[in-house]
Amino acid sequence: MRAAGPHKLLQKQGYTYAVVRILRLLAVCSAVALLAAQEGAPPASNGVWQKAMNAAQEAHEKGQYALAEKELRLALAEAEGFEINDPRLAGTLDRLITLYRTEGQPLQAEPYYHRLLGIQEGTYGPADLRLTPTLHGLGTLYTSFRKYDEAEAAFQRALAIREKALGESHPEVAATLESLAGLYVAAAKFDQAEVSYTRALAIREKAQGPEHLSLATTLDGMGVLYRDQGKYPKAEPVYRRALFIREKALGPDHADLVPTLDALAWLCYAQRKYSEAEPLYRRALVIWEKAVGPDHPTVAQALDNLAETYVKQEQYARAEPLYRRALSIRERTMLGSFDKLASVYVAQKRYPEAEALYQRALSVAERRPRPDQTEIGMVLERYAQLLRLLERTDEARRMEARVAKIKERADEERRKAEEP
């Protein structure tokens, strides 16, 4: 069955790209700002706390999150004995928050956000600018779990603090307004979202200029707002302006252009302007091929998007090779998954299950309209290794002979291609 339309990820995600992009950016800014606030702190001792923090950092960098959490909890237990305003306690809480965000367990971070906020309030006062990164983190967390009232309270408090400390026309005020707007879009409070985005855009235009790169993110958010309400004619010029700003700042082939290209193409497609959607999807495809390589799964989705515009225009001959190529990419990715899972079975000595996977992988590779002999050879080679492990030597030798012939043909074709 053919997909319902292009760019299905854009339609099906619970939170749209632009909103999530803003919230992720603000979460990163929260961590950076907190570290800045801790500058000038007295150097930590080389005792248990420092050892645990170093071990946690090493484990985190290796992706050993359970070990990192264990070490951070040890560091926190040690930091409990410090003075309440000792920056090491706040730093430990922040590291735990970052760990849980990285693991995709933001609810685990919630009590640490509140405790960190309490420490900061006691140290700096309830209206200090240094509280705003933590408030933004809380707002982002609550938005992601659809606790919209709590998120709004956190963002509104951060907004009030920034307006008082920095003035109502500061770019950081715009950043908070954008967070509020993203929240309102998620909560379907579209009128309030539009007010917040409009004010944020005006602030950035005045403070940073009409073509500053930061405006593109604000415009993306406004585009999402209009698109989600079905106001496609209002969304289109907003996205076009965002695209123009990014092209001027980053160049015409930068990967950061792709989300805006896709969003704009989807709008054209939704308005049945297929001939306008086509070049936008083609540009996105070319950029992805350059950025991640021609066989990446993301390229397969880009091929589907472009092919769909041809289908809508009944240009089936142009759509077919794109769909075939997308299918080939997905099959190739699937073969890699077969091999990885088979390796797990071999490690567990579940040899019959590993062999069944290699048989499936070989069947998929051989049944393609245009079989890739190199790929077939790779599957045969891994299958032969399993057969030798099982002491089925004759079968292994027959497969290895096939692999040798495939390699010989590939070498011969390479030599011919290199001949003058």
C-alpha positions as CSV (number, residue, x, y, z in Angstrom):
1,M,0.0,0.0,0.0
2,R,1.3,3.4,-1.0
3,A,1.9,5.9,1.8
4,A,-0.8,8.5,2.3
5,G,1.5,11.4,1.4
6,P,5.0,12.7,1.7
7,H,6.9,13.8,4.7
8,K,4.8,11.5,6.9
9,L,7.1,12.1,9.9
10,L,6.2,15.8,9.8
11,Q,2.5,14.9,10.1
12,K,2.6,12.1,12.7
13,Q,5.0,13.3,15.4
14,G,3.2,14.4,18.6
15,Y,5.4,17.5,18.7
16,T,6.4,19.1,15.4
17,Y,9.9,19.6,14.3
18,A,10.1,23.3,15.0
19,V,8.7,23.1,18.5
20,V,11.0,20.3,19.4
21,R,13.9,22.1,17.9
22,I,13.2,25.2,20.0
23,L,12.7,23.2,23.2
24,R,15.9,21.1,22.7
25,L,17.9,24.3,22.0
26,L,16.6,25.8,25.2
27,A,17.4,22.7,27.2
28,V,21.0,22.9,25.9
29,C,21.2,26.6,26.8
30,S,19.9,25.7,30.3
31,A,22.9,23.5,30.9
32,V,25.4,26.0,29.5
33,A,24.0,28.8,31.5
34,L,24.1,26.8,34.7
35,L,27.7,26.0,34.1
36,A,28.4,29.7,33.5
37,A,26.7,30.5,36.8
38,Q,29.0,28.2,38.6
39,E,32.2,29.8,37.3
40,G,34.4,31.2,39.9
41,A,33.5,28.4,42.3
42,P,36.2,27.1,44.6
43,P,38.1,24.2,43.2
44,A,36.6,20.8,44.3
45,S,38.7,18.5,46.4
46,N,40.2,15.4,45.1
47,G,38.2,13.2,47.5
48,V,35.3,10.9,47.0
49,W,33.1,13.4,45.3
50,Q,35.7,14.4,42.6
51,K,36.5,10.7,41.9
52,A,32.9,9.8,41.5
53,M,32.2,12.8,39.2
54,N,35.2,11.9,37.1
55,A,34.0,8.3,36.9
56,A,30.5,9.4,36.0
57,Q,31.8,11.6,33.2
58,E,33.9,8.8,31.7
59,A,30.9,6.4,31.9
60,H,28.6,8.9,30.3
61,E,30.9,9.5,27.4
62,K,31.1,5.7,26.8
63,G,27.3,5.4,26.9
64,Q,27.4,3.4,30.1
65,Y,24.5,5.3,31.6
66,A,23.7,2.9,34.5
67,L,27.3,3.1,35.7
68,A,27.2,6.9,35.3
69,E,24.0,7.1,37.4
70,K,25.6,5.0,40.1
71,E,28.6,7.2,40.3
72,L,26.5,10.4,40.3
73,R,24.4,9.1,43.1
74,L,27.6,8.4,45.0
75,A,28.7,12.0,44.3
76,L,25.4,13.3,45.4
77,A,25.5,11.4,48.7
78,E,28.9,13.0,49.3
79,A,27.7,16.4,48.3
80,E,24.9,16.2,50.8
81,G,27.5,16.9,53.4
82,F,28.6,20.2,51.8
83,E,27.1,23.6,52.6
84,I,23.8,24.2,51.0
85,N,25.2,26.9,48.7
86,D,28.3,24.9,47.7
87,P,28.3,24.9,43.9
88,R,29.4,21.2,43.9
89,L,25.9,20.2,45.1
90,A,24.2,22.2,42.4
91,G,26.7,20.8,39.8
92,T,25.9,17.2,40.8
93,L,22.2,17.8,40.5
94,D,22.7,19.3,37.1
95,R,24.8,16.4,35.9
96,L,22.0,14.0,37.1
97,I,19.4,16.0,35.2
98,T,21.6,15.9,32.0
99,L,22.0,12.2,32.4
100,Y,18.3,11.5,32.6
101,R,17.6,13.8,29.7
102,T,20.2,11.9,27.6
103,E,18.7,8.5,28.6
104,G,15.2,9.7,27.6
105,Q,14.0,9.6,31.2
106,P,13.0,13.2,31.8
107,L,10.5,12.4,34.6
108,Q,13.4,11.0,36.6
109,A,15.0,14.5,36.4
110,E,11.9,16.3,37.7
111,P,12.7,16.1,41.5
112,Y,16.3,17.2,40.8
113,Y,15.1,20.2,38.9
114,H,13.0,21.3,41.9
115,R,15.8,20.7,44.3
116,L,18.2,22.6,42.1
117,L,15.7,25.5,41.8
118,G,15.3,25.6,45.6
119,I,19.1,25.8,46.1
120,Q,19.3,28.6,43.5
121,E,16.4,30.5,45.1
122,G,18.1,30.3,48.5
123,T,21.5,31.3,47.1
124,Y,20.5,34.1,44.7
125,G,16.9,35.0,45.6
126,P,13.6,34.2,43.9
127,A,14.0,36.7,41.0
128,D,17.6,36.3,40.0
129,L,18.4,35.8,36.3
130,R,20.5,32.7,37.1
131,L,17.2,30.8,37.9
132,T,15.9,31.0,34.3
133,P,17.9,28.1,32.8
134,T,16.4,25.8,35.5
135,L,12.9,27.2,34.9
136,H,13.3,26.7,31.2
137,G,14.4,23.1,31.8
138,L,11.3,22.5,34.0
139,G,9.0,24.1,31.4
140,T,10.5,21.9,28.6
141,L,10.0,18.8,30.7
142,Y,6.4,19.6,31.6
143,T,5.7,20.4,27.9
144,S,7.0,17.1,26.8
145,F,4.6,15.3,29.2
146,R,1.7,17.6,28.4
147,K,1.6,19.1,31.8
148,Y,0.8,22.4,30.2
149,D,-0.3,24.4,33.2
150,E,2.9,23.6,35.1
151,A,5.0,24.3,31.9
152,E,3.2,27.7,31.4
153,A,3.9,28.7,35.1
154,A,7.6,27.9,34.7
155,F,8.0,29.8,31.4
156,Q,6.0,32.8,32.6
157,R,8.1,33.1,35.7
158,A,11.3,32.9,33.6
159,L,9.8,35.5,31.3
160,A,9.0,37.9,34.1
161,I,12.6,37.5,35.5
162,R,14.2,38.2,32.1
163,E,12.0,41.1,31.3
164,K,12.9,42.8,34.6
165,A,16.6,42.0,34.5
166,L,17.3,42.5,30.8
167,G,14.5,44.7,29.5
168,E,11.5,43.7,27.3
169,S,13.4,43.9,24.0
170,H,16.3,41.5,24.8
171,P,16.9,38.4,22.6
172,E,16.7,36.1,25.7
173,V,13.2,37.5,26.3
174,A,12.4,36.4,22.7
175,A,13.7,32.9,23.5
176,T,11.3,32.6,26.4
177,L,8.4,33.8,24.3
178,E,9.3,31.2,21.7
179,S,9.2,28.5,24.4
180,L,5.8,29.8,25.5
181,A,4.6,29.8,21.9
182,G,5.7,26.2,21.4
183,L,3.9,25.2,24.6
184,Y,0.7,27.0,23.4
185,V,0.9,25.2,20.0
186,A,1.2,21.8,21.7
187,A,-1.8,22.7,23.9
188,A,-3.7,24.0,20.8
189,K,-3.9,27.5,22.3
190,F,-3.2,29.0,18.9
191,D,-4.2,32.6,19.5
192,Q,-1.8,32.8,22.5
193,A,0.9,31.1,20.4
194,E,0.5,33.7,17.6
195,V,0.8,36.6,20.1
196,S,4.0,35.1,21.6
197,Y,5.6,34.3,18.3
198,T,4.8,37.7,16.8
199,R,6.3,39.5,19.8
200,A,9.4,37.2,19.7
201,L,9.9,37.9,16.0
202,A,9.6,41.7,16.5
203,I,12.2,41.6,19.3
204,R,14.7,39.6,17.3
205,E,14.2,41.8,14.2
206,K,14.9,44.9,16.2
207,A,17.8,43.5,18.3
208,Q,19.5,41.3,15.8
209,G,18.4,42.4,12.3
210,P,15.8,41.1,9.8
211,E,18.1,38.4,8.4
212,H,19.8,37.1,11.5
213,L,19.9,33.3,11.6
214,S,18.0,33.1,14.9
215,L,14.9,34.5,13.2
216,A,14.7,31.3,11.1
217,T,13.8,29.2,14.1
218,T,11.1,31.7,15.2
219,L,9.7,31.6,11.7
220,D,9.7,27.8,11.6
221,G,7.6,27.9,14.8
222,M,5.2,30.4,13.2
223,G,4.9,28.2,10.2
224,V,4.0,25.2,12.3
225,L,1.4,27.3,14.1
226,Y,-0.3,28.2,10.8
227,R,0.1,24.8,9.3
228,D,-1.4,23.0,12.2
229,Q,-4.5,25.2,11.9
230,G,-4.7,24.5,8.1
231,K,-3.8,28.1,7.3
232,Y,-1.4,27.0,4.5
233,P,-1.4,30.3,2.6
234,K,-0.2,32.1,5.8
235,A,2.4,29.4,6.6
236,E,4.0,29.4,3.1
237,P,5.5,32.9,3.1
238,V,6.8,32.4,6.6
239,Y,8.6,29.2,5.7
240,R,10.0,30.9,2.5
241,R,11.4,33.7,4.6
242,A,13.0,31.1,7.0
243,L,14.5,29.3,4.0
244,F,15.9,32.6,2.6
245,I,17.6,33.5,5.9
246,R,19.2,30.0,6.2
247,E,20.4,30.0,2.6
248,K,22.0,33.4,3.1
249,A,23.6,32.5,6.4
250,L,24.6,28.9,5.7
251,G,24.7,28.5,1.9
252,P,22.4,26.7,-0.4
253,D,23.5,23.1,0.4
254,H,23.6,23.1,4.2
255,A,21.9,20.2,6.0
256,D,20.0,22.7,8.2
257,L,18.0,23.8,5.2
258,V,16.3,20.4,4.9
259,P,13.6,20.7,7.6
260,T,12.5,24.0,6.1
261,L,12.6,22.6,2.5
262,D,10.6,19.6,3.6
263,A,8.0,21.7,5.5
264,L,7.6,24.1,2.6
265,A,7.4,21.3,0.1
266,W,4.7,19.6,2.2
267,L,2.7,22.8,2.3
268,C,2.8,23.0,-1.5
269,Y,1.8,19.4,-1.8
270,A,-1.1,19.9,0.6
271,Q,-2.3,22.7,-1.6
272,R,-2.0,20.5,-4.7
273,K,0.9,22.6,-6.0
274,Y,2.8,19.5,-6.9
275,S,5.1,21.2,-9.5
276,E,6.3,23.6,-6.8
277,A,6.7,20.8,-4.2
278,E,8.9,18.8,-6.7
279,P,12.0,21.0,-6.8
280,L,11.9,21.6,-3.1
281,Y,11.9,17.8,-2.4
282,R,14.6,17.3,-5.0
283,R,16.8,19.9,-3.3
284,A,16.3,18.1,0.1
285,L,17.2,14.8,-1.5
286,V,20.4,16.2,-3.0
287,I,21.4,17.7,0.3
288,W,20.7,14.5,2.3
289,E,22.7,12.5,-0.2
290,K,25.7,14.8,0.3
291,A,25.3,14.9,4.0
292,V,24.7,11.3,5.0
293,G,25.6,9.3,1.8
294,P,23.4,7.9,-1.0
295,D,22.4,4.7,0.9
296,H,21.2,6.2,4.2
297,P,17.6,5.4,5.4
298,T,16.9,9.2,5.5
299,V,17.6,9.3,1.8
300,A,15.0,6.6,1.3
301,Q,12.3,8.8,2.9
302,A,13.5,11.8,0.7
303,L,13.1,9.6,-2.4
304,D,9.6,8.6,-1.3
305,N,8.6,12.3,-0.9
306,L,9.8,13.2,-4.3
307,A,8.3,10.2,-5.9
308,E,4.9,11.0,-4.4
309,T,4.8,14.4,-6.2
310,Y,5.3,12.5,-9.5
311,V,2.5,10.1,-8.7
312,K,0.2,13.0,-8.0
313,Q,1.0,14.4,-11.4
314,E,0.6,10.9,-13.0
315,Q,4.3,10.8,-14.0
316,Y,4.6,7.2,-13.0
317,A,7.7,6.5,-15.1
318,R,9.6,9.1,-13.1
319,A,8.2,7.8,-9.7
320,E,9.1,4.2,-10.3
321,P,12.9,4.4,-10.2
322,L,12.7,6.5,-7.1
323,Y,10.6,4.0,-5.3
324,R,12.8,1.2,-6.4
325,R,15.9,2.9,-5.1
326,A,14.2,3.7,-1.8
327,L,13.2,0.0,-1.5
328,S,16.8,-1.1,-2.3
329,I,18.1,1.2,0.5
330,R,15.7,-0.2,3.0
331,E,16.5,-3.7,2.1
332,R,20.2,-3.0,2.5
333,T,19.6,-1.6,5.9
334,M,17.5,-4.6,6.7
335,L,20.3,-6.9,5.7
336,G,22.6,-5.1,8.1
337,S,20.1,-5.7,10.9
338,F,19.9,-9.4,10.0
339,D,23.7,-9.7,10.4
340,K,23.7,-7.9,13.7
341,L,21.0,-10.0,15.2
342,A,22.6,-13.2,13.8
343,S,25.9,-12.2,15.6
344,V,23.9,-11.9,18.9
345,Y,22.5,-15.4,18.3
346,V,26.0,-16.8,17.6
347,A,27.3,-15.2,20.8
348,Q,24.5,-17.0,22.7
349,K,25.1,-20.2,20.8
350,R,21.6,-20.1,19.3
351,Y,23.0,-21.4,16.0
352,P,19.7,-22.5,14.4
353,E,18.2,-19.1,14.8
354,A,21.4,-17.4,13.4
355,E,21.3,-19.7,10.4
356,A,17.7,-18.9,9.7
357,L,18.5,-15.2,9.7
358,Y,21.4,-15.7,7.2
359,Q,19.1,-17.7,5.0
360,R,16.5,-14.9,5.0
361,A,19.2,-12.3,4.3
362,L,20.5,-14.3,1.4
363,S,17.0,-14.7,0.0
364,V,16.3,-11.0,0.2
365,A,19.6,-10.1,-1.5
366,E,19.1,-12.6,-4.3
367,R,15.5,-11.8,-5.1
368,R,16.1,-8.1,-5.8
369,P,15.3,-6.9,-9.3
370,R,19.0,-6.0,-9.6
371,P,20.9,-8.1,-7.1
372,D,24.0,-6.6,-5.7
373,Q,26.7,-9.3,-6.0
374,T,29.0,-7.6,-3.5
375,E,26.2,-7.6,-1.0
376,I,25.4,-11.3,-1.7
377,G,29.1,-12.1,-1.2
378,M,29.1,-10.5,2.2
379,V,26.1,-12.5,3.3
380,L,27.6,-15.7,2.0
381,E,30.9,-15.0,3.7
382,R,29.2,-14.5,7.1
383,Y,27.1,-17.6,6.6
384,A,30.1,-19.6,5.7
385,Q,31.8,-18.5,8.9
386,L,28.8,-19.8,10.9
387,L,28.9,-23.1,9.0
388,R,32.6,-23.6,9.8
389,L,31.8,-22.9,13.4
390,L,29.2,-25.7,13.2
391,E,31.8,-28.0,11.5
392,R,29.7,-28.2,8.3
393,T,32.9,-27.8,6.3
394,D,31.6,-28.9,2.9
395,E,28.8,-26.5,2.9
396,A,31.1,-23.7,4.0
397,R,33.5,-24.4,1.2
398,R,30.8,-24.2,-1.4
399,M,29.8,-20.8,-0.1
400,E,33.4,-19.6,0.1
401,A,33.9,-20.7,-3.6
402,R,30.9,-18.5,-4.6
403,V,32.4,-15.6,-2.6
404,A,35.7,-16.1,-4.4
405,K,34.0,-16.0,-7.8
406,I,32.1,-12.8,-6.9
407,K,35.3,-11.1,-5.8
408,E,37.1,-12.2,-9.0
409,R,34.4,-10.7,-11.1
410,A,34.4,-7.5,-9.1
411,D,38.2,-7.2,-9.4
412,E,38.0,-7.8,-13.2
413,E,35.3,-5.1,-13.6
414,R,37.4,-2.7,-11.6
415,R,40.5,-3.4,-13.8
416,K,38.4,-2.8,-16.9
417,A,37.1,0.4,-15.5
418,E,40.6,1.6,-14.8
419,E,41.9,0.8,-18.2
420,P,42.5,3.9,-20.5
